[in-house]
Amino acid sequence: MTLALPATEISAKLEAQFPGSLVESSGNTIVVKPESIFQIASFLKNTPGFDFDYLNFITAVDYNTYFELVYYLVSLEHNHGLILKTRCTDRENPTVPSVVSLWNGANFQEREVYDLMGIKFEGHPNLKRIMLWDGFQGHPLRKDYKIQ
Amino acid sequence: MTFKTEPFVVNAGPQHPSTHGLFRMRFTLDGEVIQDVEPVFGYLHRGIEKLAEGLNYTQDIVFTDRMDYLTSMSNNQAYVMAVEKLAGIQVPERAEYLRVIMTELMRISSHLMTVGFLLNELGAFMTPLLYMFREREKILDLFEMVCGQRLTYNYLRIGGVSQDIPEEFLPALKKYIDSLPGFIAEYDQLLAENEILLMRTKNIGILKRETAINCSISGPVLRASGVKWDIRKADPYSIYDRFDFDVPVGAVGDIYDRYRMRIEEMHQSIRIIKQAMAQIPSGEIQSKVPRVLRPPKGEAYGHIEAPKGELGFYLVSDGSTNPYRYHVRPSSFINLQVLRELMTGVKIADAIVIFGSIDICLGEVDR
């Protein structure tokens, strides 16, 4: 059974390493500040004992007042998983650091989130639309997108 | 004397016999050698994730059928599992067994197609593929017997399955399952001892273990690279902890290993189906689920080992009848990320075979 790592245990370690970057933690979910997502993802990937070598998926949810980015991290070695989240309150120009340099598996998925939800990933090698064509206006998965 | 040469760009697709759907690869070629490849997709994008937000949880099952249309039953299962997790619904024993039988049959049928198409791309045009179609046809007959459909089954329901199997199903399934290993062995012998096939597949398109993990690859492609990772074993869902089966793992990670995985996995699926047929209890096939389902606020991720890799659904509920967010973790789409790593530096003829060995379905890539 893929073990859902208890967030409280990890959040204590993260708080010691990156003070002030945690927003909240409950169950097996940790919410961090968007500007520190890269450092924390890198720490989780490279720290022995965590070894999150496999990025299962990235997605984003539009909660009207903020966007929530969801990263599901898995360690194939230890068979445990953790949900890492971050929130962007800026609707006009939401930006978070890209994690492609840590996991290449983020490449297409970050492009998909950019295309459909309109969140920019800083440092992505090729951030352009992936499902829709280049001249498309708007980002359809946003809740305020008008369907014609 | 030196010639002035420059790389040139060739588009394979969107209409191309080897792309299994509408898909384009922009090759930058230096002579016959690929310098760079850029996959372009979206030709089949129907906005399923957005459409699903406008319909209720039960209506959303039909979209899953239309994602990877070669593995509809598996898609159904991943989705209904996510909803059941979200709403805390229990599934009756008999329905669990029926689901296992159907999804394992689906795996066999999908792998038959993969192997058939792979050979098609190697130049064995149509003949091997049509033998595969013949065997797949028998699986479709079984599905038709169960739910009346041959392509988009929509058989699984939240909390069970739509209808019980008819009396003649299990004997027909037994007859088919008993005949299948002989067919696969005969077929495998014809091919795996074929010198041309070995030359075209061995040590070509090698995907290293570290690259596979880093690119989030899943399913037979990941296992061919030597990673023993199967959701049925790593995170047993449904009733998979009751069955005895092995997870085949490759040694090299080349095209041949990926071909081998499919053949071995078909044998393992047969083992699982035989055990399920022996254990299946009688009883209910559907638990009590409210007609208008309103799962409590929250989120859930349900995932299964689909034939092409890990298929997952991440659902967010706001307490209403429709999902607030319906995200698909598509195995085909994520597995495609490895194209550039695999194709750079190989000849264009091999690129087509490498593409076939990854096994994607554009319905799931584009959604």
HADDOCK unambig.tbl for C-alpha pairs under 7 A between the chains (distance, minus, plus):
assign (segid A and resid 1 and name CA) (segid B and resid 234 and name CA) 5.55 0.50 0.50
assign (segid A and resid 1 and name CA) (segid B and resid 235 and name CA) 4.07 0.50 0.50
assign (segid A and resid 1 and name CA) (segid B and resid 236 and name CA) 6.08 0.50 0.50
assign (segid A and resid 2 and name CA) (segid B and resid 234 and name CA) 6.06 0.50 0.50
assign (segid A and resid 2 and name CA) (segid B and resid 235 and name CA) 4.94 0.50 0.50
assign (segid A and resid 53 and name CA) (segid B and resid 213 and name CA) 6.96 0.50 0.50
assign (segid A and resid 53 and name CA) (segid B and resid 214 and name CA) 6.85 0.50 0.50
assign (segid A and resid 54 and name CA) (segid B and resid 213 and name CA) 5.89 0.50 0.50
assign (segid A and resid 54 and name CA) (segid B and resid 214 and name CA) 6.27 0.50 0.50
assign (segid A and resid 54 and name CA) (segid B and resid 216 and name CA) 5.91 0.50 0.50
assign (segid A and resid 55 and name CA) (segid B and resid 216 and name CA) 5.90 0.50 0.50
assign (segid A and resid 56 and name CA) (segid B and resid 216 and name CA) 6.21 0.50 0.50
assign (segid A and resid 57 and name CA) (segid B and resid 329 and name CA) 6.42 0.50 0.50
assign (segid A and resid 61 and name CA) (segid B and resid 325 and name CA) 6.62 0.50 0.50
assign (segid A and resid 103 and name CA) (segid B and resid 214 and name CA) 5.18 0.50 0.50
assign (segid A and resid 103 and name CA) (segid B and resid 215 and name CA) 6.39 0.50 0.50
assign (segid A and resid 104 and name CA) (segid B and resid 214 and name CA) 5.64 0.50 0.50
assign (segid A and resid 104 and name CA) (segid B and resid 215 and name CA) 4.80 0.50 0.50
assign (segid A and resid 105 and name CA) (segid B and resid 214 and name CA) 6.07 0.50 0.50
assign (segid A and resid 105 and name CA) (segid B and resid 215 and name CA) 3.82 0.50 0.50
assign (segid A and resid 105 and name CA) (segid B and resid 216 and name CA) 4.75 0.50 0.50
assign (segid A and resid 105 and name CA) (segid B and resid 334 and name CA) 6.97 0.50 0.50
assign (segid A and resid 105 and name CA) (segid B and resid 337 and name CA) 6.81 0.50 0.50
assign (segid A and resid 108 and name CA) (segid B and resid 337 and name CA) 6.77 0.50 0.50
assign (segid A and resid 130 and name CA) (segid B and resid 41 and name CA) 6.76 0.50 0.50
assign (segid A and resid 130 and name CA) (segid B and resid 42 and name CA) 6.75 0.50 0.50
assign (segid A and resid 131 and name CA) (segid B and resid 41 and name CA) 6.23 0.50 0.50
assign (segid A and resid 131 and name CA) (segid B and resid 42 and name CA) 4.14 0.50 0.50
assign (segid A and resid 131 and name CA) (segid B and resid 45 and name CA) 6.43 0.50 0.50
assign (segid A and resid 131 and name CA) (segid B and resid 366 and name CA) 6.60 0.50 0.50
assign (segid A and resid 132 and name CA) (segid B and resid 42 and name CA) 6.07 0.50 0.50
assign (segid A and resid 141 and name CA) (segid B and resid 50 and name CA) 5.95 0.50 0.50
